[in-house]
Amino acid sequence: MDDATRTELEAAAFRALMQHLLEKRPDVQNIDLMNLAGFCRNCLSRWYQEAAAERGIALTKDAAREIVYGMPYADWVAQHQTEASAEQKAAFTQSFAANVGSKG
């Protein structure tokens, strides 16, 4: 497989992931994603912003989040985020340290 085709397939897979999180599963909480998979929507937006920066493209944190969340972050939080339990918060502390560390 050539590099251009691989890049196209990777982009298609990313778009499918984004559509899934935006349209099919907006109910899935970021804390649960982080605790189970070691990443969340905020991680995706940070990776998007970092990829832009590597290519010399200025993209703010808010703009990257709006791409990933499909709306301003504050709107998504108001519409979809629920209060985390003490157990979720404890697991998040460990998951964040293991998967993000000082990058957060």
Backbone as JSON Lines, residues from 0, in Angstrom:
{"i":0,"aa":"M","n":[0.85,-1.18,0.0],"ca":[0.0,0.0,0.0],"c":[0.9,1.24,0.0]}
{"i":1,"aa":"D","n":[0.57,2.19,-0.86],"ca":[1.39,3.41,-0.92],"c":[0.99,4.36,0.22]}
{"i":2,"aa":"D","n":[1.87,5.32,0.49],"ca":[1.67,6.25,1.61],"c":[0.39,7.08,1.46]}
{"i":3,"aa":"A","n":[0.08,7.52,0.27],"ca":[-1.12,8.34,0.06],"c":[-2.38,7.55,0.38]}
{"i":4,"aa":"T","n":[-2.42,6.31,-0.06],"ca":[-3.59,5.46,0.23],"c":[-3.7,5.19,1.72]}
{"i":5,"aa":"R","n":[-2.57,4.91,2.35],"ca":[-2.58,4.67,3.8],"c":[-3.1,5.9,4.53]}
{"i":6,"aa":"T","n":[-2.64,7.08,4.14],"ca":[-3.09,8.32,4.77],"c":[-4.59,8.51,4.57]}
{"i":7,"aa":"E","n":[-5.09,8.22,3.36],"ca":[-6.53,8.34,3.08],"c":[-7.34,7.38,3.96]}
{"i":8,"aa":"L","n":[-6.86,6.16,4.12],"ca":[-7.56,5.18,4.95],"c":[-7.53,5.58,6.43]}
{"i":9,"aa":"E","n":[-6.38,6.08,6.89],"ca":[-6.29,6.54,8.27],"c":[-7.24,7.71,8.5]}
{"i":10,"aa":"A","n":[-7.31,8.63,7.56],"ca":[-8.22,9.77,7.68],"c":[-9.67,9.3,7.71]}
{"i":11,"aa":"A","n":[-10.0,8.33,6.88],"ca":[-11.38,7.8,6.86],"c":[-11.72,7.13,8.19]}
{"i":12,"aa":"A","n":[-10.76,6.4,8.75],"ca":[-10.99,5.76,10.05],"c":[-11.17,6.8,11.14]}
{"i":13,"aa":"F","n":[-10.38,7.87,11.11],"ca":[-10.52,8.95,12.08],"c":[-11.89,9.61,11.95]}
{"i":14,"aa":"R","n":[-12.32,9.88,10.72],"ca":[-13.64,10.49,10.51],"c":[-14.74,9.57,11.03]}
{"i":15,"aa":"A","n":[-14.6,8.26,10.85],"ca":[-15.59,7.32,11.36],"c":[-15.62,7.33,12.89]}
{"i":16,"aa":"L","n":[-14.46,7.41,13.52],"ca":[-14.4,7.5,14.97],"c":[-15.09,8.77,15.45]}
{"i":17,"aa":"M","n":[-14.78,9.89,14.79],"ca":[-15.39,11.17,15.17],"c":[-16.91,11.12,15.01]}
{"i":18,"aa":"Q","n":[-17.38,10.58,13.89],"ca":[-18.83,10.47,13.67],"c":[-19.48,9.6,14.73]}
{"i":19,"aa":"H","n":[-18.81,8.51,15.07],"ca":[-19.34,7.61,16.1],"c":[-19.5,8.33,17.43]}
{"i":20,"aa":"L","n":[-18.45,9.05,17.85],"ca":[-18.5,9.77,19.12],"c":[-19.48,10.94,19.08]}
{"i":21,"aa":"L","n":[-19.57,11.63,17.94],"ca":[-20.45,12.79,17.83],"c":[-21.91,12.42,17.71]}
{"i":22,"aa":"E","n":[-22.2,11.44,16.87],"ca":[-23.59,11.15,16.52],"c":[-24.18,9.94,17.22]}
{"i":23,"aa":"K","n":[-23.42,8.89,17.33],"ca":[-23.95,7.66,17.9],"c":[-23.76,7.55,19.4]}
{"i":24,"aa":"R","n":[-22.67,8.11,19.93],"ca":[-22.37,7.93,21.34],"c":[-21.93,9.19,22.06]}
{"i":25,"aa":"P","n":[-22.67,10.29,21.91],"ca":[-22.31,11.49,22.68],"c":[-22.51,11.28,24.17]}
{"i":26,"aa":"D","n":[-23.23,10.21,24.53],"ca":[-23.48,9.89,25.93],"c":[-22.26,9.3,26.63]}
{"i":27,"aa":"V","n":[-21.31,8.8,25.87],"ca":[-20.11,8.22,26.47],"c":[-19.29,9.35,27.07]}
{"i":28,"aa":"Q","n":[-19.07,9.26,28.34],"ca":[-18.36,10.3,29.07],"c":[-16.86,10.21,28.82]}
{"i":29,"aa":"N","n":[-16.21,11.38,28.74],"ca":[-14.77,11.42,28.56],"c":[-14.04,10.66,29.65]}
{"i":30,"aa":"I","n":[-14.52,10.75,30.86],"ca":[-13.84,10.08,31.97],"c":[-13.87,8.56,31.78]}
{"i":31,"aa":"D","n":[-14.97,8.06,31.22],"ca":[-15.05,6.61,30.96],"c":[-14.12,6.22,29.81]}
{"i":32,"aa":"L","n":[-14.06,7.05,28.77],"ca":[-13.1,6.79,27.68],"c":[-11.68,6.74,28.22]}
{"i":33,"aa":"M","n":[-11.32,7.73,29.03],"ca":[-9.97,7.79,29.57],"c":[-9.69,6.58,30.47]}
{"i":34,"aa":"N","n":[-10.65,6.25,31.31],"ca":[-10.43,5.15,32.25],"c":[-10.33,3.8,31.54]}
{"i":35,"aa":"L","n":[-11.06,3.62,30.46],"ca":[-11.05,2.34,29.76],"c":[-10.03,2.26,28.63]}
{"i":36,"aa":"A","n":[-9.84,3.37,27.92],"ca":[-9.0,3.32,26.73],"c":[-7.71,4.14,26.84]}
{"i":37,"aa":"G","n":[-7.62,4.98,27.85],"ca":[-6.42,5.79,28.02],"c":[-6.39,7.04,27.17]}
{"i":38,"aa":"F","n":[-7.52,7.38,26.56],"ca":[-7.64,8.64,25.82],"c":[-9.11,9.06,25.83]}
{"i":39,"aa":"C","n":[-9.34,10.34,25.52],"ca":[-10.7,10.85,25.47],"c":[-10.81,11.89,24.35]}
{"i":40,"aa":"R","n":[-11.93,12.53,24.26],"ca":[-12.12,13.56,23.23],"c":[-11.11,14.7,23.38]}
{"i":41,"aa":"N","n":[-10.78,15.05,24.62],"ca":[-9.78,16.1,24.84],"c":[-8.42,15.67,24.29]}
{"i":42,"aa":"C","n":[-8.09,14.41,24.46],"ca":[-6.83,13.9,23.9],"c":[-6.86,14.01,22.37]}
{"i":43,"aa":"L","n":[-7.98,13.61,21.77],"ca":[-8.1,13.71,20.31],"c":[-7.91,15.14,19.85]}
{"i":44,"aa":"S","n":[-8.52,16.08,20.55],"ca":[-8.38,17.48,20.15],"c":[-6.95,17.97,20.34]}
{"i":45,"aa":"R","n":[-6.27,17.51,21.38],"ca":[-4.88,17.89,21.6],"c":[-4.0,17.3,20.49]}
{"i":46,"aa":"W","n":[-4.24,16.04,20.12],"ca":[-3.46,15.42,19.05],"c":[-3.69,16.13,17.73]}
{"i":47,"aa":"Y","n":[-4.93,16.56,17.49],"ca":[-5.27,17.31,16.28],"c":[-4.5,18.63,16.26]}
{"i":48,"aa":"Q","n":[-4.51,19.32,17.38],"ca":[-3.8,20.6,17.5],"c":[-2.29,20.39,17.32]}
{"i":49,"aa":"E","n":[-1.74,19.36,17.91],"ca":[-0.31,19.07,17.78],"c":[0.06,18.74,16.34]}
{"i":50,"aa":"A","n":[-0.8,17.99,15.64],"ca":[-0.55,17.66,14.24],"c":[-0.56,18.92,13.39]}
{"i":51,"aa":"A","n":[-1.48,19.82,13.68],"ca":[-1.52,21.1,12.96],"c":[-0.23,21.89,13.22]}
{"i":52,"aa":"A","n":[0.2,21.97,14.47],"ca":[1.4,22.72,14.82],"c":[2.64,22.14,14.12]}
{"i":53,"aa":"E","n":[2.71,20.81,14.01],"ca":[3.84,20.18,13.32],"c":[3.91,20.59,11.86]}
{"i":54,"aa":"R","n":[2.79,21.0,11.31],"ca":[2.72,21.42,9.91],"c":[2.71,22.94,9.76]}
{"i":55,"aa":"G","n":[2.98,23.64,10.88],"ca":[3.03,25.09,10.84],"c":[1.66,25.76,10.77]}
{"i":56,"aa":"I","n":[0.63,25.04,11.15],"ca":[-0.74,25.57,11.13],"c":[-1.14,25.96,12.55]}
{"i":57,"aa":"A","n":[-1.49,27.23,12.71],"ca":[-1.92,27.71,14.03],"c":[-3.36,27.27,14.27]}
{"i":58,"aa":"L","n":[-3.57,26.57,15.36],"ca":[-4.9,26.1,15.74],"c":[-4.99,26.2,17.26]}
{"i":59,"aa":"T","n":[-5.94,26.96,17.73],"ca":[-6.07,27.11,19.17],"c":[-6.67,25.85,19.8]}
{"i":60,"aa":"K","n":[-6.5,25.74,21.1],"ca":[-7.08,24.63,21.85],"c":[-8.6,24.62,21.67]}
{"i":61,"aa":"D","n":[-9.22,25.8,21.76],"ca":[-10.67,25.89,21.6],"c":[-11.12,25.48,20.2]}
{"i":62,"aa":"A","n":[-10.37,25.9,19.18],"ca":[-10.73,25.54,17.81],"c":[-10.59,24.04,17.58]}
{"i":63,"aa":"A","n":[-9.54,23.45,18.11],"ca":[-9.35,22.0,17.98],"c":[-10.46,21.25,18.71]}
{"i":64,"aa":"R","n":[-10.83,21.72,19.89],"ca":[-11.92,21.07,20.61],"c":[-13.24,21.18,19.85]}
{"i":65,"aa":"E","n":[-13.48,22.32,19.23],"ca":[-14.73,22.49,18.48],"c":[-14.79,21.51,17.3]}
{"i":66,"aa":"I","n":[-13.65,21.23,16.68],"ca":[-13.59,20.25,15.61],"c":[-13.97,18.87,16.15]}
{"i":67,"aa":"V","n":[-13.38,18.49,17.26],"ca":[-13.6,17.16,17.82],"c":[-15.0,17.02,18.43]}
{"i":68,"aa":"Y","n":[-15.47,18.05,19.12],"ca":[-16.76,17.97,19.78],"c":[-17.92,18.33,18.86]}
{"i":69,"aa":"G","n":[-17.64,18.93,17.71],"ca":[-18.69,19.31,16.79],"c":[-19.47,20.54,17.24]}
{"i":70,"aa":"M","n":[-18.98,21.2,18.26],"ca":[-19.61,22.4,18.82],"c":[-18.63,22.98,19.83]}
{"i":71,"aa":"P","n":[-18.87,24.2,20.29],"ca":[-17.98,24.72,21.35],"c":[-17.97,23.77,22.55]}
{"i":72,"aa":"Y","n":[-16.8,23.61,23.15],"ca":[-16.62,22.69,24.26],"c":[-17.63,22.94,25.38]}
{"i":73,"aa":"A","n":[-17.84,24.2,25.74],"ca":[-18.77,24.52,26.83],"c":[-20.18,24.05,26.51]}
{"i":74,"aa":"D","n":[-20.57,24.13,25.25],"ca":[-21.9,23.66,24.84],"c":[-22.01,22.15,24.99]}
{"i":75,"aa":"W","n":[-20.94,21.45,24.57],"ca":[-20.96,19.99,24.69],"c":[-21.05,19.58,26.16]}
{"i":76,"aa":"V","n":[-20.27,20.22,27.01],"ca":[-20.29,19.92,28.44],"c":[-21.7,20.13,28.99]}
{"i":77,"aa":"A","n":[-22.32,21.24,28.64],"ca":[-23.67,21.54,29.14],"c":[-24.7,20.52,28.66]}
{"i":78,"aa":"Q","n":[-24.52,20.03,27.45],"ca":[-25.5,19.1,26.87],"c":[-25.27,17.64,27.24]}
{"i":79,"aa":"H","n":[-24.01,17.25,27.44],"ca":[-23.7,15.82,27.53],"c":[-22.96,15.37,28.78]}
{"i":80,"aa":"Q","n":[-22.21,16.24,29.43],"ca":[-21.37,15.78,30.52],"c":[-22.17,15.61,31.8]}
{"i":81,"aa":"T","n":[-21.9,14.53,32.49],"ca":[-22.55,14.26,33.78],"c":[-21.49,14.29,34.88]}
{"i":82,"aa":"E","n":[-21.93,14.39,36.11],"ca":[-21.02,14.4,37.25],"c":[-20.38,13.02,37.4]}
{"i":83,"aa":"A","n":[-19.07,13.01,37.58],"ca":[-18.35,11.75,37.74],"c":[-18.45,11.27,39.18]}
{"i":84,"aa":"S","n":[-18.48,9.96,39.32],"ca":[-18.51,9.36,40.66],"c":[-17.12,9.41,41.29]}
{"i":85,"aa":"A","n":[-17.05,9.17,42.57],"ca":[-15.76,9.12,43.26],"c":[-14.88,8.03,42.67]}
{"i":86,"aa":"E","n":[-15.47,6.9,42.31],"ca":[-14.71,5.8,41.72],"c":[-14.15,6.19,40.35]}
{"i":87,"aa":"Q","n":[-14.98,6.86,39.54],"ca":[-14.51,7.31,38.24],"c":[-13.35,8.3,38.39]}
{"i":88,"aa":"K","n":[-13.49,9.22,39.33],"ca":[-12.44,10.22,39.55],"c":[-11.14,9.57,40.0]}
{"i":89,"aa":"A","n":[-11.22,8.58,40.87],"ca":[-10.02,7.88,41.34],"c":[-9.34,7.13,40.2]}
{"i":90,"aa":"A","n":[-10.15,6.44,39.38],"ca":[-9.59,5.72,38.24],"c":[-8.99,6.69,37.23]}
{"i":91,"aa":"F","n":[-9.62,7.86,37.06],"ca":[-9.12,8.87,36.13],"c":[-7.74,9.37,36.55]}
{"i":92,"aa":"T","n":[-7.55,9.59,37.83],"ca":[-6.26,10.06,38.32],"c":[-5.15,9.1,37.9]}
{"i":93,"aa":"Q","n":[-5.4,7.82,38.04],"ca":[-4.4,6.82,37.66],"c":[-4.24,6.76,36.14]}
{"i":94,"aa":"S","n":[-5.35,6.76,35.41],"ca":[-5.3,6.67,33.96],"c":[-4.61,7.88,33.34]}
{"i":95,"aa":"F","n":[-4.94,9.06,33.85],"ca":[-4.32,10.29,33.34],"c":[-2.81,10.26,33.56]}
{"i":96,"aa":"A","n":[-2.39,9.86,34.75],"ca":[-0.96,9.8,35.05],"c":[-0.25,8.81,34.13]}
{"i":97,"aa":"A","n":[-0.89,7.68,33.88],"ca":[-0.27,6.64,33.05],"c":[-0.26,6.98,31.56]}
{"i":98,"aa":"N","n":[-1.3,7.68,31.11],"ca":[-1.46,7.88,29.68],"c":[-1.14,9.28,29.18]}
{"i":99,"aa":"V","n":[-1.25,10.27,30.02],"ca":[-1.03,11.65,29.61],"c":[0.15,12.25,30.36]}
{"i":100,"aa":"G","n":[0.16,12.04,31.66],"ca":[1.25,12.58,32.48],"c":[1.29,14.09,32.44]}
{"i":101,"aa":"S","n":[2.43,14.64,32.17],"ca":[2.6,16.1,32.21],"c":[2.15,16.79,30.91]}
{"i":102,"aa":"K","n":[1.67,16.03,29.92],"ca":[1.23,16.63,28.66],"c":[-0.1,17.34,28.78]}
{"i":103,"aa":"G","n":[-0.9,16.97,29.81],"ca":[-2.26,17.46,29.96],"c":[-2.43,18.89,29.85]}
